[in-house]
Amino acid sequence: MPRTQTQMNEITELWTTDETAAFLRVPVATIYSWRYQGKGPRGHRVGRRIVFVPEEVKAWVLAQD
């Protein structure tokens, strides 16, 4: 679902794959594996890179049981 301009203005920081893996305390390869499997926190492609919105990563963590 596309973000609204207000939502885009609220994004103050993006995490790299390395930063996301460090936050989740998993290997970077796990992040890539989750993406391939359609699991894990949502990543966003920016050019050739994948970035993560910290709030989305944290929400994903809280949704896990």
C-alpha positions, 0 to 999 in steps of 0.5 A: 500500500502506498504511503501518504505524503504525511507518512513519508514526512514522518520517516526520519530514519531508514535502516540498512540490512546490516543495521536491521540484522544487528537490531534483531540480533540475527545474521544478515543472511537471515534477513535475506532468507526471510525476504526470499521466503516472504517472512520477516519485517517489510523491506523497501527497495531504494535503487539497488538497496533494501532499507527498513523503516525502524517503526515497521521493524519494531511493529513486526517484532511485537507482532511475533508470538 
